[in-house]
């Protein structure tokens, strides 16, 4: 996490932090909410609560920042591509 992402993360409540990181880790919204300690009595109220939580502008900003970082990390840099192409071109 870079400094900007850490600042966004620090602006969230503990429940928001846990739900957001669980969703980013691949959990469904409902499961992420329950795993984070959500206390809704029914699945319907859990769905409504987590939907509202994830619609919060601070939560959205943090999650968007983390998603951009993940995409950026997944894309090969120009330098990495040049190293691979050089190795292939030399027949190694």
N, CA, C and O atoms as a Tinker XYZ file with bonds, in Angstrom:
   368  protein
     1  N      0.845000   -1.170000    0.000000    73     2
     2  CA     0.000000    0.000000    0.000000    64     1     3
     3  C      0.894000    1.237000    0.000000    63     2     4     5
     4  O      1.813000    1.350000    0.811000    81     3
     5  N      0.620000    2.149000   -0.903000    73     3     6
     6  CA     1.415000    3.377000   -0.928000    64     5     7
     7  C      0.844000    4.371000    0.097000    63     6     8     9
     8  O     -0.163000    4.094000    0.748000    81     7
     9  N      1.495000    5.515000    0.227000    73     7    10
    10  CA     1.105000    6.496000    1.248000    64     9    11
    11  C     -0.311000    7.014000    1.026000    63    10    12    13
    12  O     -1.061000    7.199000    1.984000    81    11
    13  N     -0.678000    7.248000   -0.225000    73    11    14
    14  CA    -2.031000    7.731000   -0.527000    64    13    15
    15  C     -3.078000    6.691000   -0.124000    63    14    16    17
    16  O     -4.092000    7.020000    0.491000    81    15
    17  N     -2.818000    5.440000   -0.478000    73    15    18
    18  CA    -3.746000    4.368000   -0.136000    64    17    19
    19  C     -3.840000    4.187000    1.376000    63    18    20    21
    20  O     -4.922000    3.938000    1.907000    81    19
    21  N     -2.722000    4.312000    2.058000    73    19    22
    22  CA    -2.721000    4.188000    3.516000    64    21    23
    23  C     -3.553000    5.302000    4.150000    63    22    24    25
    24  O     -4.292000    5.061000    5.104000    81    23
    25  N     -3.435000    6.506000    3.626000    73    23    26
    26  CA    -4.222000    7.626000    4.148000    64    25    27
    27  C     -5.714000    7.388000    3.917000    63    26    28    29
    28  O     -6.531000    7.658000    4.797000    81    27
    29  N     -6.065000    6.887000    2.744000    73    27    30
    30  CA    -7.469000    6.573000    2.464000    64    29    31
    31  C     -7.967000    5.482000    3.401000    63    30    32    33
    32  O     -9.082000    5.558000    3.918000    81    31
    33  N     -7.138000    4.469000    3.619000    73    31    34
    34  CA    -7.478000    3.356000    4.505000    64    33    35
    35  C     -7.684000    3.837000    5.937000    63    34    36    37
    36  O     -8.615000    3.407000    6.616000    81    35
    37  N     -6.818000    4.723000    6.386000    73    35    38
    38  CA    -6.897000    5.241000    7.756000    64    37    39
    39  C     -8.150000    6.078000    8.000000    63    38    40    41
    40  O     -8.564000    6.243000    9.147000    81    39
    41  N     -8.758000    6.607000    6.941000    73    39    42
    42  CA    -9.976000    7.405000    7.069000    64    41    43
    43  C    -11.232000    6.555000    7.223000    63    42    44    45
    44  O    -12.321000    7.090000    7.429000    81    43
    45  N    -11.090000    5.239000    7.124000    73    43    46
    46  CA   -12.243000    4.349000    7.214000    64    45    47
    47  C    -12.419000    3.823000    8.634000    63    46    48    49
    48  O    -11.468000    3.768000    9.414000    81    47
    49  N    -13.652000    3.439000    8.954000    73    47    50
    50  CA   -13.893000    2.763000   10.227000    64    49    51
    51  C    -13.316000    1.356000   10.133000    63    50    52    53
    52  O    -12.979000    0.890000    9.045000    81    51
    53  N    -13.205000    0.688000   11.263000    73    51    54
    54  CA   -12.657000   -0.673000   11.246000    64    53    55
    55  C    -13.527000   -1.611000   10.417000    63    54    56    57
    56  O    -13.007000   -2.447000    9.678000    81    55
    57  N    -14.842000   -1.478000   10.532000    73    55    58
    58  CA   -15.739000   -2.326000    9.746000    64    57    59
    59  C    -15.555000   -2.036000    8.255000    63    58    60    61
    60  O    -15.494000   -2.965000    7.449000    81    59
    61  N    -15.468000   -0.769000    7.883000    73    59    62
    62  CA   -15.245000   -0.419000    6.482000    64    61    63
    63  C    -13.916000   -0.984000    5.990000    63    62    64    65
    64  O    -13.841000   -1.509000    4.879000    81    63
    65  N    -12.874000   -0.882000    6.799000    73    63    66
    66  CA   -11.561000   -1.415000    6.423000    64    65    67
    67  C    -11.637000   -2.912000    6.160000    63    66    68    69
    68  O    -11.143000   -3.402000    5.145000    81    67
    69  N    -12.260000   -3.629000    7.084000    73    67    70
    70  CA   -12.314000   -5.089000    6.950000    64    69    71
    71  C    -13.181000   -5.517000    5.780000    63    70    72    73
    72  O    -12.818000   -6.434000    5.043000    81    71
    73  N    -14.325000   -4.863000    5.599000    73    71    74
    74  CA   -15.200000   -5.228000    4.482000    64    73    75
    75  C    -14.503000   -4.936000    3.155000    63    74    76    77
    76  O    -14.512000   -5.771000    2.251000    81    75
    77  N    -13.905000   -3.763000    3.040000    73    75    78
    78  CA   -13.237000   -3.390000    1.789000    64    77    79
    79  C    -12.105000   -4.356000    1.460000    63    78    80    81
    80  O    -11.989000   -4.802000    0.318000    81    79
    81  N    -11.280000   -4.682000    2.429000    73    79    82
    82  CA   -10.170000   -5.600000    2.150000    64    81    83
    83  C    -10.675000   -7.004000    1.842000    63    82    84    85
    84  O    -10.078000   -7.705000    1.025000    81    83
    85  N    -11.765000   -7.426000    2.482000    73    83    86
    86  CA   -12.342000   -8.739000    2.173000    64    85    87
    87  C    -12.892000   -8.783000    0.755000    63    86    88    89
    88  O    -12.697000   -9.769000    0.044000    81    87
    89  N    -13.579000   -7.721000    0.339000    73    87    90
    90  CA   -14.110000   -7.668000   -1.021000    64    89    91
    91  C    -12.959000   -7.640000   -2.029000    63    90    92    93
    92  O    -13.014000   -8.319000   -3.055000    81    91
    93  N    -11.929000   -6.865000   -1.741000    73    91    94
    94  CA   -10.773000   -6.815000   -2.640000    64    93    95
    95  C    -10.069000   -8.170000   -2.726000    63    94    96    97
    96  O     -9.444000   -8.489000   -3.738000    81    95
    97  N    -10.175000   -8.960000   -1.658000    73    95    98
    98  CA    -9.563000  -10.289000   -1.635000    64    97    99
    99  C    -10.396000  -11.319000   -2.392000    63    98   100   101
   100  O     -9.971000  -12.461000   -2.568000    81    99
   101  N    -11.599000  -10.907000   -2.845000    73    99   102
   102  CA   -12.399000  -11.798000   -3.670000    64   101   103
   103  C    -13.653000  -12.357000   -3.023000    63   102   104   105
   104  O    -14.370000  -13.136000   -3.651000    81   103
   105  N    -13.933000  -11.983000   -1.798000    73   103   106
   106  CA   -15.154000  -12.461000   -1.145000    64   105   107
   107  C    -16.368000  -11.743000   -1.727000    63   106   108   109
   108  O    -16.268000  -10.628000   -2.237000    81   107
   109  N    -17.523000  -12.415000   -1.635000    73   107   110
   110  CA   -18.764000  -11.738000   -2.001000    64   109   111
   111  C    -19.024000  -10.653000   -0.969000    63   110   112   113
   112  O    -18.468000  -10.682000    0.129000    81   111
   113  N    -19.860000   -9.712000   -1.322000    73   111   114
   114  CA   -20.116000   -8.601000   -0.407000    64   113   115
   115  C    -20.720000   -9.091000    0.907000    63   114   116   117
   116  O    -20.318000   -8.635000    1.978000    81   115
   117  N    -21.670000  -10.005000    0.837000    73   115   118
   118  CA   -22.312000  -10.509000    2.051000    64   117   119
   119  C    -21.317000  -11.254000    2.941000    63   118   120   121
   120  O    -21.257000  -11.019000    4.148000    81   119
   121  N    -20.549000  -12.139000    2.347000    73   119   122
   122  CA   -19.564000  -12.901000    3.121000    64   121   123
   123  C    -18.521000  -11.954000    3.713000    63   122   124   125
   124  O    -18.118000  -12.111000    4.865000    81   123
   125  N    -18.090000  -10.978000    2.926000    73   123   126
   126  CA   -17.109000  -10.000000    3.407000    64   125   127
   127  C    -17.637000   -9.259000    4.621000    63   126   128   129
   128  O    -16.900000   -9.008000    5.574000    81   127
   129  N    -18.920000   -8.907000    4.584000    73   127   130
   130  CA   -19.548000   -8.193000    5.700000    64   129   131
   131  C    -19.584000   -9.061000    6.953000    63   130   132   133
   132  O    -19.195000   -8.613000    8.032000    81   131
   133  N    -20.044000  -10.288000    6.814000    73   131   134
   134  CA   -20.109000  -11.176000    7.982000    64   133   135
   135  C    -18.713000  -11.493000    8.529000    63   134   136   137
   136  O    -18.511000  -11.502000    9.743000    81   135
   137  N    -17.757000  -11.750000    7.643000    73   135   138
   138  CA   -16.381000  -12.048000    8.072000    64   137   139
   139  C    -15.742000  -10.853000    8.781000    63   138   140   141
   140  O    -14.871000  -11.015000    9.635000    81   139
   141  N    -16.186000   -9.663000    8.415000    73   139   142
   142  CA   -15.645000   -8.438000    9.011000    64   141   143
   143  C    -16.271000   -8.141000   10.366000    63   142   144   145
   144  O    -15.880000   -7.191000   11.043000    81   143
   145  N    -17.240000   -8.952000   10.756000    73   143   146
   146  CA   -17.872000   -8.736000   12.050000    64   145   147
   147  C    -19.209000   -8.030000   11.972000    63   146   148   149
   148  O    -19.714000   -7.554000   12.988000    81   147
   149  N    -19.788000   -7.953000   10.791000    73   147   150
   150  CA   -21.093000   -7.325000   10.627000    64   149   151
   151  C    -22.139000   -8.039000   11.464000    63   150   152   153
   152  O    -22.092000   -9.259000   11.626000    81   151
   153  N    -23.079000   -7.276000   11.993000    73   151   154
   154  CA   -24.034000   -7.852000   12.947000    64   153   155
   155  C    -25.477000   -7.821000   12.460000    63   154   156   157
   156  O    -26.396000   -7.806000   13.279000    81   155
   157  N    -25.697000   -7.811000   11.169000    73   155   158
   158  CA   -27.055000   -7.814000   10.635000    64   157   159
   159  C    -27.755000   -9.113000   11.023000    63   158   160   161
   160  O    -27.126000  -10.168000   11.107000    81   159
   161  N    -29.050000   -9.026000   11.256000    73   159   162
   162  CA   -29.824000  -10.194000   11.701000    64   161   163
   163  C    -30.250000  -11.087000   10.540000    63   162   164   165
   164  O    -30.412000  -12.294000   10.714000    81   163
   165  N    -30.433000  -10.502000    9.360000    73   163   166
   166  CA   -30.858000  -11.291000    8.201000    64   165   167
   167  C    -29.929000  -11.014000    7.023000    63   166   168   169
   168  O    -29.215000  -10.011000    6.997000    81   167
   169  N    -29.953000  -11.913000    6.058000    73   167   170
   170  CA   -29.144000  -11.711000    4.854000    64   169   171
   171  C    -29.595000  -10.477000    4.085000    63   170   172   173
   172  O    -28.777000   -9.771000    3.496000    81   171
   173  N    -30.891000  -10.223000    4.093000    73   171   174
   174  CA   -31.417000   -9.057000    3.395000    64   173   175
   175  C    -30.889000   -7.765000    4.010000    63   174   176   177
   176  O    -30.487000   -6.849000    3.293000    81   175
   177  N    -30.890000   -7.695000    5.333000    73   175   178
   178  CA   -30.370000   -6.486000    5.976000    64   177   179
   179  C    -28.851000   -6.403000    5.834000    63   178   180   181
   180  O    -28.299000   -5.305000    5.760000    81   179
   181  N    -28.172000   -7.550000    5.796000    73   179   182
   182  CA   -26.718000   -7.554000    5.571000    64   181   183
   183  C    -26.412000   -7.006000    4.183000    63   182   184   185
   184  O    -25.489000   -6.210000    4.011000    81   183
   185  N    -27.202000   -7.442000    3.185000    73   183   186
   186  CA   -26.995000   -6.963000    1.815000    64   185   187
   187  C    -27.199000   -5.458000    1.727000    63   186   188   189
   188  O    -26.427000   -4.759000    1.072000    81   187
   189  N    -28.237000   -4.964000    2.386000    73   187   190
   190  CA   -28.518000   -3.524000    2.355000    64   189   191
   191  C    -27.402000   -2.749000    3.055000    63   190   192   193
   192  O    -26.956000   -1.710000    2.569000    81   191
   193  N    -26.961000   -3.263000    4.190000    73   191   194
   194  CA   -25.921000   -2.575000    4.953000    64   193   195
   195  C    -24.601000   -2.534000    4.207000    63   194   196   197
   196  O    -23.955000   -1.487000    4.144000    81   195
   197  N    -24.191000   -3.667000    3.639000    73   195   198
   198  CA   -22.904000   -3.707000    2.940000    64   197   199
   199  C    -22.966000   -2.894000    1.653000    63   198   200   201
   200  O    -21.968000   -2.303000    1.241000    81   199
   201  N    -24.124000   -2.861000    1.025000    73   199   202
   202  CA   -24.274000   -2.033000   -0.174000    64   201   203
   203  C    -24.097000   -0.558000    0.175000    63   202   204   205
   204  O    -23.416000    0.180000   -0.538000    81   203
   205  N    -24.708000   -0.140000    1.263000    73   203   206
   206  CA   -24.562000    1.244000    1.716000    64   205   207
   207  C    -23.113000    1.533000    2.114000    63   206   208   209
   208  O    -22.571000    2.593000    1.800000    81   207
   209  N    -22.502000    0.584000    2.801000    73   207   210
   210  CA   -21.114000    0.740000    3.247000    64   209   211
   211  C    -20.178000    0.909000    2.050000    63   210   212   213
   212  O    -19.309000    1.781000    2.052000    81   211
   213  N    -20.361000    0.069000    1.028000    73   211   214
   214  CA   -19.478000    0.124000   -0.138000    64   213   215
   215  C    -19.780000    1.318000   -1.042000    63   214   216   217
   216  O    -18.975000    1.653000   -1.911000    81   215
   217  N    -20.923000    1.956000   -0.847000    73   215   218
   218  CA   -21.263000    3.153000   -1.611000    64   217   219
   219  C    -20.686000    4.419000   -0.976000    63   218   220   221
   220  O    -20.721000    5.491000   -1.580000    81   219
   221  N    -20.162000    4.295000    0.227000    73   219   222
   222  CA   -19.567000    5.439000    0.921000    64   221   223
   223  C    -18.412000    5.984000    0.077000    63   222   224   225
   224  O    -17.569000    5.207000   -0.372000    81   223
   225  N    -18.354000    7.288000   -0.146000    73   223   226
   226  CA   -17.294000    7.869000   -0.990000    64   225   227
   227  C    -15.876000    7.549000   -0.511000    63   226   228   229
   228  O    -14.980000    7.362000   -1.334000    81   227
   229  N    -15.662000    7.483000    0.792000    73   227   230
   230  CA   -14.327000    7.167000    1.312000    64   229   231
   231  C    -13.948000    5.717000    1.015000    63   230   232   233
   232  O    -12.805000    5.427000    0.663000    81   231
   233  N    -14.908000    4.818000    1.158000    73   231   234
   234  CA   -14.658000    3.402000    0.865000    64   233   235
   235  C    -14.402000    3.229000   -0.626000    63   234   236   237
   236  O    -13.480000    2.519000   -1.026000    81   235
   237  N    -15.227000    3.886000   -1.451000    73   235   238
   238  CA   -15.053000    3.794000   -2.904000    64   237   239
   239  C    -13.682000    4.322000   -3.327000    63   238   240   241
   240  O    -13.026000    3.727000   -4.182000    81   239
   241  N    -13.252000    5.421000   -2.739000    73   239   242
   242  CA   -11.950000    5.998000   -3.095000    64   241   243
   243  C    -10.830000    5.027000   -2.771000    63   242   244   245
   244  O     -9.915000    4.839000   -3.572000    81   243
   245  N    -10.898000    4.402000   -1.589000    73   243   246
   246  CA    -9.865000    3.432000   -1.206000    64   245   247
   247  C     -9.874000    2.238000   -2.154000    63   246   248   249
   248  O     -8.824000    1.825000   -2.646000    81   247
   249  N    -11.052000    1.684000   -2.408000    73   247   250
   250  CA   -11.129000    0.488000   -3.255000    64   249   251
   251  C    -10.696000    0.794000   -4.687000    63   250   252   253
   252  O    -10.006000   -0.014000   -5.309000    81   251
   253  N    -11.089000    1.940000   -5.209000    73   251   254
   254  CA   -10.670000    2.313000   -6.566000    64   253   255
   255  C     -9.155000    2.454000   -6.655000    63   254   256   257
   256  O     -8.542000    2.034000   -7.637000    81   255
   257  N     -8.561000    3.040000   -5.634000    73   255   258
   258  CA    -7.109000    3.201000   -5.610000    64   257   259
   259  C     -6.411000    1.841000   -5.588000    63   258   260   261
   260  O     -5.415000    1.637000   -6.281000    81   259
   261  N     -6.935000    0.928000   -4.799000    73   259   262
   262  CA    -6.336000   -0.408000   -4.708000    64   261   263
   263  C     -6.503000   -1.182000   -6.014000    63   262   264   265
   264  O     -5.601000   -1.912000   -6.423000    81   263
   265  N     -7.648000   -1.025000   -6.665000    73   263   266
   266  CA    -7.882000   -1.714000   -7.942000    64   265   267
   267  C     -6.943000   -1.188000   -9.016000    63   266   268   269
   268  O     -6.406000   -1.963000   -9.808000    81   267
   269  N     -6.740000    0.138000   -9.046000    73   267   270
   270  CA    -5.814000    0.722000  -10.019000    64   269   271
   271  C     -4.412000    0.180000   -9.811000    63   270   272   273
   272  O     -3.702000   -0.110000  -10.774000    81   271
   273  N     -4.011000    0.044000   -8.552000    73   271   274
   274  CA    -2.680000   -0.489000   -8.230000    64   273   275
   275  C     -2.559000   -1.927000   -8.706000    63   274   276   277
   276  O     -1.526000   -2.312000   -9.254000    81   275
   277  N     -3.600000   -2.727000   -8.505000    73   275   278
   278  CA    -3.569000   -4.121000   -8.924000    64   277   279
   279  C     -3.435000   -4.235000  -10.437000    63   278   280   281
   280  O     -2.680000   -5.071000  -10.933000    81   279
   281  N     -4.162000   -3.403000  -11.170000    73   279   282
   282  CA    -4.078000   -3.415000  -12.631000    64   281   283
   283  C     -2.689000   -2.962000  -13.068000    63   282   284   285
   284  O     -2.094000   -3.550000  -13.972000    81   283
   285  N     -2.184000   -1.935000  -12.435000    73   283   286
   286  CA    -0.866000   -1.418000  -12.774000    64   285   287
   287  C      0.211000   -2.479000  -12.537000    63   286   288   289
   288  O      1.124000   -2.637000  -13.347000    81   287
   289  N      0.098000   -3.193000  -11.440000    73   287   290
   290  CA     1.074000   -4.234000  -11.128000    64   289   291
   291  C      0.988000   -5.408000  -12.096000    63   290   292   293
   292  O      1.982000   -6.097000  -12.328000    81   291
   293  N     -0.206000   -5.640000  -12.668000    73   291   294
   294  CA    -0.403000   -6.755000  -13.572000    64   293   295
   295  C      0.143000   -6.487000  -14.973000    63   294   296   297
   296  O      0.384000   -7.420000  -15.739000    81   295
   297  N      0.336000   -5.224000  -15.302000    73   295   298
   298  CA     0.817000   -4.862000  -16.639000    64   297   299
   299  C      2.343000   -4.822000  -16.643000    63   298   300   301
   300  O      2.970000   -4.221000  -15.770000    81   299
   301  N      2.910000   -5.463000  -17.628000    73   299   302
   302  CA     4.360000   -5.515000  -17.754000    64   301   303
   303  C      4.913000   -4.141000  -18.105000    63   302   304   305
   304  O      4.378000   -3.445000  -18.968000    81   303
   305  N      5.981000   -3.764000  -17.431000    73   303   306
   306  CA     6.609000   -2.485000  -17.747000    64   305   307
   307  C      7.379000   -2.596000  -19.058000    63   306   308   309
   308  O      7.649000   -3.699000  -19.534000    81   307
   309  N      7.727000   -1.467000  -19.630000    73   307   310
   310  CA     8.498000   -1.443000  -20.876000    64   309   311
   311  C      9.851000   -2.114000  -20.660000    63   310   312   313
   312  O     10.331000   -2.858000  -21.516000    81   311
   313  N     10.455000   -1.846000  -19.515000    73   311   314
   314  CA    11.763000   -2.432000  -19.220000    64   313   315
   315  C     11.677000   -3.952000  -19.119000    63   314   316   317
   316  O     12.549000   -4.656000  -19.629000    81   315
   317  N     10.637000   -4.462000  -18.467000    73   315   318
   318  CA    10.463000   -5.913000  -18.372000    64   317   319
   319  C     10.287000   -6.529000  -19.753000    63   318   320   321
   320  O     10.864000   -7.573000  -20.056000    81   319
   321  N      9.482000   -5.871000  -20.588000    73   319   322
   322  CA     9.253000   -6.382000  -21.937000    64   321   323
   323  C     10.541000   -6.397000  -22.749000    63   322   324   325
   324  O     10.803000   -7.355000  -23.476000    81   323
   325  N     11.343000   -5.352000  -22.633000    73   323   326
   326  CA    12.602000   -5.289000  -23.376000    64   325   327
   327  C     13.557000   -6.398000  -22.937000    63   326   328   329
   328  O     14.240000   -6.983000  -23.778000    81   327
   329  N     13.619000   -6.695000  -21.642000    73   327   330
   330  CA    14.480000   -7.773000  -21.150000    64   329   331
   331  C     14.054000   -9.118000  -21.719000    63   330   332   333
   332  O     14.889000   -9.914000  -22.149000    81   331
   333  N     12.746000   -9.362000  -21.719000    73   331   334
   334  CA    12.235000  -10.630000  -22.241000    64   333   335
   335  C     12.492000  -10.730000  -23.740000    63   334   336   337
   336  O     12.936000  -11.773000  -24.221000    81   335
   337  N     12.223000   -9.675000  -24.474000    73   335   338
   338  CA    12.447000   -9.692000  -25.920000    64   337   339
   339  C     13.926000   -9.850000  -26.255000    63   338   340   341
   340  O     14.276000  -10.533000  -27.218000    81   339
   341  N     14.781000   -9.232000  -25.477000    73   339   342
   342  CA    16.225000   -9.367000  -25.692000    64   341   343
   343  C     16.655000  -10.804000  -25.461000    63   342   344   345
   344  O     17.422000  -11.359000  -26.248000    81   343
   345  N     16.169000  -11.406000  -24.394000    73   343   346
   346  CA    16.517000  -12.789000  -24.083000    64   345   347
   347  C     16.017000  -13.719000  -25.190000    63   346   348   349
   348  O     16.736000  -14.626000  -25.610000    81   347
   349  N     14.795000  -13.496000  -25.662000    73   347   350
   350  CA    14.261000  -14.316000  -26.742000    64   349   351
   351  C     15.043000  -14.119000  -28.042000    63   350   352   353
   352  O     15.314000  -15.076000  -28.768000    81   351
   353  N     15.394000  -12.882000  -28.318000    73   351   354
   354  CA    16.129000  -12.571000  -29.547000    64   353   355
   355  C     17.520000  -13.182000  -29.565000    63   354   356   357
   356  O     18.047000  -13.522000  -30.625000    81   355
   357  N     18.104000  -13.316000  -28.398000    73   355   358
   358  CA    19.442000  -13.922000  -28.303000    64   357   359
   359  C     19.378000  -15.448000  -28.279000    63   358   360   361
   360  O     20.411000  -16.116000  -28.325000    81   359
   361  N     18.187000  -15.986000  -28.210000    73   359   362
   362  CA    18.023000  -17.426000  -28.227000    64   361   363
   363  C     18.352000  -18.108000  -26.906000    63   362   364   365
   364  O     18.663000  -19.298000  -26.872000    81   363
   365  N     18.282000  -17.356000  -25.833000    73   363   366
   366  CA    18.585000  -17.950000  -24.514000    64   365   367
   367  C     17.341000  -18.544000  -23.902000    63   366   368
   368  O     17.395000  -19.087000  -22.798000    81   367
